[in-house]
Amino acid sequence: MKNKSLSIPLAIIGGSGAHSLLSKNIIGKPKIITGIKTPFGKTANLYSYKSKGLEFLFLPRHGSDGYKTSAPFVNYRANIWGLKELGVQRIIAWSGPGVINPTFEVGHYAVPHDVLDVTKNRPSTFFEKGGLGFIRMSHPFCPDMRHAIIYALNQFGCPHYDESIYCCTEGPRLETPAEINLYHSYGADLVGMTLAPEVFLARELEMCYAAVCYLTNFAEGLATRDYKSGVLFEGMMTDKEKVAVDSSLGKIPSIVTSAFQAIVNHDRECDCKNAMLRYRERGDIKDDWRTWIDP
C-alpha cells in the first residue's frame, strides 16, 4: 500500500500479541502499510484497520510476528515519526505492566496519568540539535484521551483505576525486589518497559498520547511466588491470575475502538497540539514539523 497520500488521525501502538488479537476481534483483513522511512530509521510494517465506521492504524511495537524486538531496542523515534508522517494526531498505547501498588489487583485495568522514566540507554528526544524540546510535562498523558479511555472502560463495566503512575524501566530483564521497593517509594503504581520515551516523543511532535494497561502480575517482592522454569515470568503469575489477565487482554480491542469512537468527532481541545507553539511564535521553527529536527 502506498503511503504518500495517506492521512489517518488515529493509531494504536500495541505490545506482543496485539496484532493477532486485533485480527481476531475485527472483521476484515487490514491493509498492510510497508515500513515508513524516517530520519531515525525505518518502522516495522503497519496495518490499517476499519471497524464500526472507524479507520485507524496499528503499529506493532515489537514487530509483526510476535516479540521480535525487546523493549530497550525498539526504535521509538522512528515509530512516532512514522505515525506522524501518516497523519496521526491521537495515539492509544496498550501495555501489560506489573503491579507495584499492593492495593491494585492483577487482571484489572489502569489508565496512567503520570510516568517515571528510569530507562538508561534510549534516545528520548527528536531534538538533538537546535536547542528545542524544553516543554512542560504537567500532564504527560493527554487528559482528553485518558477521559475517552475511562469512558470506554466504564461502558464495558471493566474494573479499573482512573489514575496511576507508570514506572518505565530499561529491561529486558525484570526488576529486582530492591528496585521495586525503590520505585514504590517514588510513588509508582505500575512497572513496565514501553511507555517511555513513546509518551515524550509524541508530545514533541504535538500528538495526543494515552495508554490503557491491563495488569499482568505483582512485581517482584510484592507476593510470594515459587520459581517456575520455562514459563512466562518464571512463575510470577499464578494460573488463576493468568485466566483473569487473558480475559482482560481479550477486551482491549473493544475498549480502544470505543475510546476512539468517543473522541473521533471532537476537536483536539487539549494542550498537546501546542507543545511547540512558543518556538513557532519566536520564529525558531516553521509549521512543517519535518524541519524541526534540524531547524
Phi, psi and omega in degrees: 000132180284149189254339196300321184261005184283136176214102181236118190280351184243143179211149172247136167249121185240159180270202184296136179082355186292322183297312180294326179294317177298316183299326181286330188263349183240129183288136178096146180280142177284157171275133180273132176248116182298152185313138183271130175282133180226169176296350184247014183114190186251140175285165167291171173300144176247171184224136178255118181251152170233130181207124176053044178083357179262148167236131180211158178265151171236129176244117178280110187302322186256010181109160187286335187245068178084202187267074184275329181238116182285163191309314184291347185249007173294140178272080186298322182293317177298318182298311182291318177300316180297320177295318177299320180298330181270009174093008184290134176245332184230132182235134166246123175260144171241145188212152180242075183280167171275166183260128172257320180287116185292348177275350178277153181246137174297138181095347174274177179249159174217148178241098185300141174247347180210167186216142169250124181255106177246024173291164189238327193233015186261133171301125191241010179209152171279342195258074176275350178228159169090357178068027182262169171101005178278080188235151187286148181230042179296327177228085184299327175262131184305121181300320181295319178293322177299316180298322179295320179293316179297321176301315181294320178297319177294322181300322181266003179067033183274128177294128187204169177245119185294332180229146175193152177254123183260123176262121182259118181257170187286312184071185003282350178292157172281172189273155176278161176302322179295321178294318179298318176301320179296312182295325176295322178293335175286343182105007182289145176256329186229156175224128179210189187230009193235338189282344173244135010267013182312309185299323181285321179294320177300318180294322179299330177260017172061038176256148176277134185218129173214165186228148169242128184244134169256131192271120194265329186191161172282135180294163186304129177097346181277335181216148179282120181224127175290145178286130178235117182286145170081010178235162181303131181065009177050042173098004179287346179245125177283166179299320179295318179295322180298321177298315180294320181293315179299322178295316179296316180300321182297338180270352186302314179304318179292321179296314183293315180294325177293322177297319178296318180298328181288340188237346191299327182267008179255139176295155176284108181256001180281177180272354184304321185290349183244021184302326184255014185301320181302321180289325177293315183293331177281348181086010179289327180225163178254180182292333181285104184297338180295339181270357187291331184288344177212067188292000000 
